[in-house]
Every structure is written in structure tokens, then in C-alpha cells.
């Protein structure tokens, strides 16, 4: 136990050193709820009043403005770091221009869902919901806190599995919402947190807000774990070459890329652990080369999006804004891309028909002449 206590003390000193050096000099920094959740400084007002007349809690706007500004920046920054570290960026070459589309999707949808996230964080951190987030690092032992984080993520993975599978059970739900996430070809790190407004709120963000309604967790670890969940989601989309040592138990990028090789009918719905997929018969540990070619061939039109990698996709961003804020039944990027491909196909077909018609007239003339 002495070793554990020593590690905890050293970690705590380093944690507060970050606060004292980088954060404390910033004016009004202790009026930010997320800073006060990570560093429960005496300069911060309490989240929950402990005595009558005590000023406690933070405004809804302080939550929302922070999330709207920082969530896209943190997601895209982590995405770039993960993409470089995993080698995805170097392997992609010119295709990195295509990442701009995924960055826009992620940024827009995170800003669009910031009111929902702000409300949920405020309700949980300030005790308005009957949750189990507790304040004060001194409560409990380090092994106990880490065990709580494990149980928290098991509950989060359970939520994610069944909601994710729901999006693949009803075709209208997949086409209206989840298809946007699956429209990234090739799949890349930046689409990890990108998708439709409905999908991100119900599937992605609720996996953070649902577990603390039942599982006790320290407020600092709750915030750090939320960042970890975001980073791990990005990592899972980084490329199929990465195989983890514990892939029989933990979902790795290879298995999640199998999920992205398919469309509506799919496998590997979990985000962290494999057991729900194994129990429910939806686990697919590997994909034979012939099957991968078959799946890729069946979606050839969708993969022919390379024309979109050369320039920013302004019209696509417009579709995203419309869908996120108005929740219209839009097939998002699929409609636009298919229309571009279909237009090119129609042009080629018309040219072919014109050439065929000219050839047919010439043949008829030759036949008539021979008679």
C-alpha cells in the first residue's frame, strides 16, 4: 500500500503543478466549471452548496461556451496526434486532404450538441440529477477509484452496444442518422467523433452521462475518463493495421474497421469490450480477403469519392448544418456524392448512347446499301 500511496502522492503533486504553472495565472479561470471539476481549488465556488446561503454552481452559458469552443479543438487536436502516431497520416498521402471533410463534420456536430452536453454536465456535476459523482479526491483509495472507472466503462459500453445496434436494426434510422458516420471512405481518425446530431447525442454523448446515474465515480476521474473515451473512439478509427495484444477482450482498430467495411447489416457494435458482441452473436474477429473484396466491390460507387478529395466540400457542410440544427430527413453526404457520381455516369452513358446511335445508323445505311 505504501507504493500505491507514493504513486498517488507524486501524481497529485504533478497534477497540481500543471494547475499552478499553466492555469492559475489566467484571469477568471476559476469561473470555468470544467477547470474547477478537474482541479477543486479553494478559488473555485463549490458545485453543490454545503450550507444555507452559500453561492454554488455555474451558469449554463459557462458550460455551453466552453464546450462549443473547446470540444471541436480538443477532438481535432487529438485526432491529428493519433493519426500521426499510428502512421495513418503518413500512409494516406494525398488523401489527407479528404480529412478536411471529417474535421468539418466533427466540428459542426460538436458545436450543435454543445447545449445538450452543457445541460447534462450541469445537472450531473451540480447534483440536480440523482447521480453518483462525488467531490473530493481524499474520499476512497486509488485502487477503489480505478475499479469504479472500470465499472463505469462497462456500463458505458453496454449503453453504446445496444444503442449502436439499434441504429443498425431500423433501416430508416440508419439512413437518416447513422449513415453520415459510415459515409467516410476510407475510414479515418477524424470521423471517430463525427456523425449526425441525433446519433452523437443519444449514442456517443449519453454513454458519458448515463453511467454516473448508477455508478459512483470521482468528479476528476469522471472528466478525465470522458477525455479518454473521446480519444479511444478516435483511435478505433485510425486504421485496420493496428492489432492490440488483448484483442480477444478489448475492441481494437482492426475489429472496428471490420464494422466500417459493412453498411446496414453489420458486426462488432461495441466500443470497448468484445463480450457483448460475443454473447449476442455479432462478433467478427477477422475478415477474409475475399470477403473484404466482395464488400468493397458492392460499395464501389461510394468509394469513388476521390473527386471530393481535391477541394473543400462547402455544399456538404451546408447539408450537415441543416441536418444538425433542423433534424431534416436528409441522407446527408450520400445524396450529394451519389448525385455527383450519377451525373458523371449519366454524361458517360449519354456519350456512349450517342456513339452507339451513330454507329447503329451507319450500320443500317451499310446494310441498306448492300441490299
C-alpha positions in Angstrom: 0.0 0.0 0.0 2.9 2.3 0.6 3.9 2.1 -3.1 0.4 2.9 -4.1 0.3 5.9 -1.7 3.6 7.1 -3.1 2.5 6.9 -6.7 -0.8 8.7 -5.7 1.1 11.5 -3.9 3.5 12.0 -6.8 0.7 12.1 -9.3 -1.2 14.6 -7.2 1.8 16.9 -6.9 2.3 16.8 -10.7 -1.4 17.4 -11.3 -1.4 20.5 -9.1 1.9 21.7 -10.7 0.1 21.8 -14.0 -2.6 24.0 -12.4 -0.2 26.3 -10.6 2.1 26.9 -13.6 -0.3 27.0 -16.6 -3.9 27.7 -15.3 -3.7 29.7 -12.1 -2.2 32.8 -13.8 -5.1 33.0 -16.3 -7.7 35.6 -15.2 -11.1 34.3 -14.3 -10.0 30.7 -15.0 -11.6 29.5 -11.7 -15.0 30.7 -13.0 -14.9 27.8 -15.5 -16.8 24.7 -14.3 -14.6 22.2 -16.1 -11.4 23.6 -14.6 -13.0 23.5 -11.2 -14.1 19.9 -11.8 -10.6 18.8 -12.7 -8.8 21.0 -10.0 -11.1 21.5 -7.0 -9.2 24.6 -5.9 -10.2 26.8 -3.0 -10.5 29.7 -5.5 -13.5 27.8 -7.2 -17.0 28.1 -6.0 -18.5 24.8 -4.9 -20.7 22.8 -7.3 -23.1 22.0 -4.5 -23.9 24.3 -1.6 -23.0 22.8 1.8 -24.5 25.5 3.9 -27.5 27.8 3.7 -27.0 30.9 1.6 -23.7 29.7 0.1 -23.2 30.6 -3.6 -22.8 27.4 -5.6 -22.9 26.1 -9.1 -22.1 27.7 -12.5 -24.2 29.2 -15.2 -25.5 27.2 -18.1 -23.7 29.5 -20.6 -20.3 28.9 -18.9 -20.7 25.2 -19.7 -22.0 25.7 -23.2 -19.5 28.3 -24.4 -16.6 26.2 -23.1 -17.9 23.1 -24.8 -18.8 24.9 -28.1 -15.3 26.4 -28.3 -13.1 23.6 -26.9 -14.8 20.3 -27.9 -14.0 20.6 -31.6 -10.5 21.9 -30.9 -9.7 19.1 -28.5 -11.2 16.4 -30.8 -9.4 17.6 -33.9 -6.1 18.1 -32.0 -6.2 14.6 -30.5 -7.2 13.2 -33.9 -4.2 14.8 -35.5 -1.9 13.4 -32.8 -3.4 9.9 -33.0 -3.3 9.9 -36.8 0.4 10.8 -36.8 1.3 8.4 -34.0 -0.5 5.4 -35.7 1.1 6.1 -39.1 -2.3 6.8 -40.7 -1.3 10.3 -41.8 1.9 9.1 -43.5 0.1 6.2 -45.2 -2.7 8.4 -46.5 -0.5 10.7 -48.7 -2.7 13.0 -50.8 -5.8 11.5 -49.1 -5.1 13.7 -46.0 -6.9 16.4 -47.9 -10.0 14.3 -47.6 -9.7 14.5 -43.8 -11.0 18.1 -44.1 -14.4 16.8 -44.6 -14.4 14.7 -41.5 -13.0 17.6 -39.4 -15.8 19.8 -40.6 -18.4 17.1 -39.7 -17.0 16.7 -36.3 -16.7 20.4 -35.5 -20.2 21.2 -36.7 -21.9 18.4 -34.8 -19.9 19.0 -31.6 -21.0 22.7 -31.6 -24.5 21.7 -32.4 -24.7 19.3 -29.5 -23.0 21.6 -27.0 -26.3 22.8 -25.4 -27.3 19.1 -24.8 -23.8 18.4 -23.3 -23.8 21.6 -21.2 -27.2 20.8 -19.7 -26.2 17.2 -18.9 -22.9 18.2 -17.3 -24.6 20.9 -15.2 -27.3 18.5 -14.0 -24.7 15.8 -13.1 -21.9 17.9 -11.6 -24.2 20.1 -9.5 -26.3 17.3 -8.2 -29.6 18.2 -9.9 -29.9 14.6 -11.1 -29.7 11.8 -8.6 -26.2 10.7 -9.8 -23.2 9.2 -8.1 -20.5 11.7 -9.0 -18.7 12.6 -5.7 -16.4 15.5 -5.0 -13.1 15.5 -3.1 -10.1 13.4 -4.1 -9.5 12.3 -0.5 -12.5 10.1 -0.5 -11.7 6.4 -1.1 -8.4 4.7 -2.2 -6.8 4.8 -5.6 -7.5 1.1 -6.4 -11.1 1.7 -5.4 -11.4 4.7 -7.7 -9.8 2.8 -10.6 -12.3 -0.1 -10.1 -15.1 2.5 -10.2 -13.8 3.7 -13.6 -13.7 0.1 -14.9 -17.4 -0.5 -13.9 -18.2 2.9 -15.3 -16.8 2.0 -18.7 -18.5 -1.4 -18.7 -21.9 0.3 -18.2 -20.9 2.8 -20.9 -20.1 0.1 -23.3 -23.4 -1.7 -22.6 -25.2 1.5 -23.4 -23.2 2.0 -26.6 -23.6 -1.5 -27.8 -27.4 -1.6 -27.7 -28.0 1.9 -29.0 -25.4 1.4 -31.8 -27.1 -1.9 -32.7 -30.5 0.0 -32.7 -29.1 2.2 -35.5 -28.3 -0.9 -37.5 -31.7 -2.6 -36.8 -34.0 0.0 -38.3 -33.0 0.9 -41.8 -34.8 4.3 -41.7 -32.8 5.2 -38.6 -29.5 4.1 -40.2 -30.2 6.1 -43.4 -31.5 9.2 -41.7 -28.8 9.4 -39.0 -26.0 6.8 -38.7 -25.2 6.7 -42.4 -23.4 10.0 -42.0 -20.8 8.4 -39.8 -20.4 5.4 -42.2 -20.0 7.7 -45.2 -16.3 8.3 -44.5 -14.3 6.3 -47.1 -11.7 5.5 -46.3 -12.5 5.5 -42.6 -10.1 7.7 -40.7 -9.4 9.1 -37.2 -11.3 12.3 -37.6 -14.7 10.6 -38.2 -14.5 9.0 -34.7 -16.5 11.8 -33.1 -18.2 12.8 -36.2 -21.8 12.0 -37.2 -25.4 13.1 -37.1 -26.8 15.3 -34.3 -29.2 12.5 -33.1 -26.6 9.8 -33.2 -23.9 11.7 -31.4 -26.3 12.9 -28.6 -28.0 9.5 -28.0 -25.2 7.1 -28.7 -21.9 8.9 -28.2 -22.6 11.5 -25.5 -25.1 9.6 -23.5 -22.5 6.9 -22.9 -20.8 9.5 -20.7 -23.9 10.8 -19.0 -25.8 7.5 -18.4 -23.3 5.5 -16.2 -22.9 8.1 -13.3 -26.7 7.7 -12.7 -25.8 4.3 -11.3 -22.1 4.0 -10.8 -20.1 6.1 -8.2 -17.1 8.0 -9.6 -14.9 10.8 -8.5 -15.5 14.1 -10.4 -11.9 14.4 -11.5 -11.8 10.8 -12.9 -15.2 11.4 -14.5 -13.8 14.3 -16.5 -10.5 12.5 -17.4 -12.4 9.4 -18.4 -14.7 11.5 -20.7 -11.5 12.7 -22.5 -10.2 9.1 -22.6 -13.4 7.9 -24.2 -13.2 10.6 -26.8 -9.5 9.7 -27.6 -10.2 5.9 -27.7 -13.1 6.5 -30.1 -10.7 8.4 -32.4 -8.1 5.7 -32.1 -10.5 3.0 -33.1 -11.0 4.7 -36.5 -7.3 5.2 -37.2 -6.6 2.2 -39.4 -7.0 -1.6 -39.7 -3.3 -2.4 -39.4 -3.3 -1.9 -35.6 -3.9 -5.1 -33.6 -3.9 -4.9 -29.8 -2.5 -7.7 -27.6 -5.8 -8.2 -25.7 -8.0 -8.0 -28.8 -9.9 -11.1 -27.6 -11.3 -8.9 -24.8 -10.8 -5.3 -25.9 -12.0 -3.9 -29.2 -9.1 -2.6 -31.4 -9.0 -0.6 -34.6 -8.7 -3.8 -36.7 -12.1 -5.1 -35.5 -13.8 -1.7 -35.6 -12.6 -1.3 -39.2 -14.4 -4.6 -40.0 -17.5 -2.8 -38.8 -16.9 0.0 -41.2 -16.4 -2.4 -44.1 -20.1 -3.2 -43.9 -23.2 -0.9 -44.1 -26.6 -1.5 -42.6 -26.2 -5.2 -41.7 -23.1 -5.3 -39.6 -20.9 -6.7 -36.8 -18.8 -5.5 -33.9 -21.1 -2.9 -32.4 -19.3 -2.5 -29.0 -16.8 0.2 -28.4 -14.5 -1.1 -25.7 -15.1 -4.8 -24.9 -15.9 -7.7 -27.1 -18.2 -9.7 -24.7 -21.5 -8.1 -25.8 -20.7 -8.9 -29.4 -19.7 -12.5 -28.4 -22.8 -13.0 -26.3 -25.2 -11.6 -28.9 -23.6 -13.4 -31.9 -22.4 -10.2 -33.6 -18.6 -10.6 -33.1 -16.4 -10.9 -36.2 -12.7 -11.1 -35.2 -11.3 -11.1 -38.8 -12.4 -10.7 -42.4 -11.1 -13.0 -45.1 -9.5 -11.2 -48.1 -12.1 -12.5 -50.5 -14.9 -11.2 -48.3 -13.3 -7.8 -47.9 -13.0 -7.5 -51.7 -16.7 -8.5 -52.1 -17.8 -5.9 -49.6 -15.6 -3.2 -51.1 -16.9 -4.1 -54.6 -20.5 -3.9 -53.6 -19.9 -0.3 -52.4 -17.8 0.8 -55.4 -19.9 3.8 -56.1 -19.5 5.1 -52.6 -15.8 4.6 -52.7 -15.5 6.5 -55.9 -15.5 9.8 -53.9 -11.9 10.6 -54.7 -13.1 13.6 -56.8 -14.1 15.1 -53.5 -10.6 15.0 -52.0 -9.3 17.8 -54.1 -11.2 20.7 -52.7 -13.3 21.7 -49.6 -16.8 20.4 -49.6 -18.8 23.5 -48.9 -22.2 22.1 -50.0 -21.6 19.1 -47.8 -21.0 21.3 -44.8 -24.3 23.1 -45.6 -26.1 19.7 -45.6 -24.5 19.0 -42.2 -25.7 22.3 -40.7 -29.2 21.7 -42.0 -29.3 18.2 -40.6 -27.8 19.1 -37.2 -29.9 22.1 -36.4 -33.2 21.2 -38.1 -33.0 17.4 -38.0 -34.4 17.1 -41.5 -34.6 13.7 -43.1 -31.6 14.1 -45.2 -29.3 11.4 -46.5 -26.6 13.9 -45.8 -23.4 13.4 -47.7 -24.6 10.3 -49.6 -27.2 12.1 -51.6 -24.8 14.8 -52.7 -22.0 12.4 -53.5 -24.2 9.9 -55.3 -25.7 12.8 -57.3 -22.1 13.9 -58.4 -21.3 10.3 -59.3 -24.6 9.8 -61.0 -24.2 13.0 -63.0 -20.8 11.8 -64.2 -22.2 8.4 -65.0 -25.1 9.9 -67.0 -22.7 12.0 -69.0 -20.6 8.9 -69.9 -23.8 7.0 -70.7 -25.1 9.7 -72.9 -21.8 9.8 -74.8 -21.9 6.1 -75.1 -25.5 6.2 -76.4 -24.7 8.9 -78.9 -21.7 6.9 -80.2 -23.9 3.8 -80.2 -26.7 5.5 -82.1 -24.3 7.0 -84.7 -22.8 3.5 -85.1 -26.2 2.0 -85.4 -27.3 4.4 -88.2 -24.1 3.8 -90.1 -24.6 0.0 -89.9 -28.2 0.4 -91.1 -27.1 2.5 -94.0 -24.4 -0.1 -95.0 -27.0 -2.9 -94.8 -29.5 -1.0 -96.9 -26.7 -0.2 -99.5 -25.7 -3.8 -99.7 -29.3 -4.8 -100.4 
